[in-house]
């Protein structure tokens, strides 16, 4: 096929759902402008996350990836939408369902997959694994539920302290939303007007416990009490983008923290050891897939407004698949970290030291 | 009596000072400084030296510090650098760790280390382990400080010594100063260290004065973390201790000296990394070892020292 740029609509305006507001007079705009370039970029990134997670599922079942593996498919619009609402110079921290964010924050599929398989080409040299991936201004990947929220507020404190006009996006799930340390953080972030966007990714289940069974109030966007909040459709990448832009503006103008609740869904179980059907029905999963899939939603919007062609999107799919295949190939064949890396990276900027081994004649070496 | 006590505590330094005075040499410009003032000096100097350093904790600002360690700092540096927090240890410890990750150099004060138990997840899982899990991508330059161990009749919940608990974890440095010089030199080193440091002070030592040499009064006086100090030389028995119990050891050494038993008193200064070499060298000389600590014996600091000695290459030579 041959189609030129002039054949396609360069940009279109879409109506997006109104957000539920808490302690806010006005919310984000009800319309979003999407350019063709943006649409293709969001599509590509979401598709990359989707295929990467499905590949990880496959490798896990082949026992090439082991340990913990929490997959993000279904929630792509959150990661992609948030990143388009902020800058790479801003900061972001999340919990353990972090592969998507590692990508949007600058990681490559290759280094993410090699980290999942625990090889030396991994983003953390194979020493972090699924839950401990880091890039510039991305503080992981955190295993302890809720612990990342005070950390995120601390990053925001540093932004305010250094006066660099940067903000911190601090993510947690519906399960973590009941953690005490999160309320402690709401208090301090609000008192000190920290430039922090708290985002609750509500995927309806904290591990196997549905939100109604875990929270006395499932209005997570109101749980910040004195902190203004928004609840929005987390399956619509444009909704997420507009809300994030709104929230970022709120923070940068010195008004203090703001809370966003993204209503989203995960297709996989909590982790690879959870089939995900003992506490929810297959029908429910199927319904969300057919009616609210974030990638399908964007695709339909672009096609029905002549912003892209079916072939073009198929070509992106093929490119993405190839990228994932290459990355999986690398991740499977790259060697594991060498044994003398075991005790490295204990201390930073310290001279090399000896580490106690299992017996007096085995001393292990550690370098910074 | 007070001068005799401070003579005993100052050990070698006081003896040489006295000798020098007798021979009409230039008297050293040493002064008496309490541990509290030494800590205050260290904090002041480091806050002045590096803009990224700041102090947060309960009552550190307007109250001048629950034990007055941060007296005068809020007046000098203001709200931005000396931050009063609500009584939410888990929250503010996490905030401090996050700030360290993003490039600042926080000093997080726990009113006592008993309350650090509320925040221990942030100290261990967020601070200590991160540099390792990120394979060197994310350092955490933070100091957690506060009084540790028993005080005067404050009951069980307020008297625990955390040296063994924190000393167990790789990725942390754990420091336990005794004298004013220790306090100043080690706190400055801890603040300048790019790793998480747990700095265990002792409330009952805050008011105790020590002689501080001219060298120690300088703004760049640092003591290395991980090196013990021999406070008193001796040939017959090695006493190893940290923090307040060093005073107890020196008092005991004075009593035993009258019976002709010369104790070598080692002030550990650092719990982790443990200066096993210093202790081993001393035990090779004396062939007798007693560890003295304020923590419980099981799985404790003394237990670790004994294990190290028994695993050491020279243990069987002692026999």
Interface residues (C-beta under 8 A of the other chain):
Chain A: X91 X93 X124 X125 X126 X127 X128 X132 X134 X139 X140 X142 X143 X144 X147 X149 X150 X151 X152 X153 X154 X155 X156 X157 X158 X159 X161 X162 X168 X180 X181 X184 X185 X187 X188 X191 X192 X344 X345 X346 X347 X348 X349 X350 X353 X355 X359 X360 X368
Chain B: X54 X80 X83 X85 X86 X88 X90 X91 X92 X93 X94 X95 X96 X97 X98 X99 X100 X101 X102 X103 X104 X121 X122 X125 X126 X130 X131 X132 X133 X134 X135 X136 X137 X138 X139 X141 X170 X171 X173 X194 X195 X273 X311 X312 X313
